[in-house]
Amino acid sequence: MDGEQDSRRPGLSRRAALAGMVAAAAGAPAAAQTSGEGLAAIAARAGILFGASVARDIDEDAAYRQLYREETRQITTDWALKFDALRPDGERIRFEHADRLRGFAEDNGLAFRGHTLIWNENAPDWVRKKSTAELGRLFDSHIEDVAGRYAGQVAIWDVVNEPFWPDHGKPGGYRDGPWLQALGKGYVAAAFRRVASIDGKARLALNEAHTEHGDRLAAMIRPLLLRQIDELLDAGVPLHAVGLQGHLDSRLPADDKRFADFLREIARRKIEIHITELDVNDRRYPDAVAERDRQVAARYASFLKEVLAVPEVRVVTCWQLSDRYSWYADPDVRRKLLDGRAARPLPFDDRMRRKPVWQAMARAFSERRVTG
Ligand code: G3I
């Protein structure tokens, strides 16, 4: 099916595109893992494109820049391509930060993932004051301005981020915000169609949060996301991949086998699956660093064992690489989500040293056994 073009499901032929990118990222498959290899080289042999999100930190930290060169084959813009980063106080766009990250990707042969064109969360206040008609025009012009600037340079766009949040009480469980209010649930399809009309090369992904958990909200969001995928594909909307964030959380219930079953439901739609923001909120694990690191590594191992068994999983991206630059290091986030304790969520510690998570990820990639 890979090579065929399904008129209703245009994503099929693009699967080959990403498969090609993963294969290219893999380079000549080595016989065995050498000790100096980074995670991306190990992952590529398992057919996975591995990367991490980046913010302005790599502008300022040469050691961190080098870590990305050694460990990743793809970077995701953590903030630089979000609406509020580009247009913080009005229609004038500030591309400098995103341009630097794109240049870093190009200079180092890394696939560049744009996150995210449309997100109903954290729209600047000036946007929320716009009329419905003005919001419709801004929606179109924002996508044209941003997707147009990087046309042909973005490997994957997170076109729409987090479409659902049932606790907002909106019809269909959609996340509330200016784009939903102005355009209704059709904003999702409209965004994908508009990006595709501007950049025919980028693979287009719908990125969702929270489905990785085993709680009430995940159980509500999963069917909503499946229905959205079907509506988009049945309407011939160019959807090539679904991103599932993977912000694992020691405070929430988890059932990785059931999550993998959900991934197989998505896979039946013949679109790729990307784990897009992998990290662990370690708040419920012990204070003692050695034991905490062991439990965080075990959490990654359990999750990746089940997820990597699904053949349609083609991309795994951590949300930053080092604990020093994790979003959990932000004082507000640390206070709200960690009761003030410093988190240890990622493969590298705050001095760029490999942690047990790194070994757990390397093993999960090396031992990938695809089933069904
Ligand atoms: O760097 C600017 C600074 O120059 C400016 O003065 C200041 C004014 O508020 O903002 C600073 O930027 C902050 C940015 O992170 C720095 O990278 C923004 O305020 C802050 O809102 C932004 O938070 C990001 C958050 O999304 C909201 O965009 C986090 O870094 C980022 O990790 C987080 O990532 C989200 C994903 O996009 C979606 N999934 C959940 C994930 C975690 O919340």
Residues whose N, C-alpha, C, O or C-beta is under 5 A from the ligand:
A	BS01	G3I	A55 D78 W79 W327
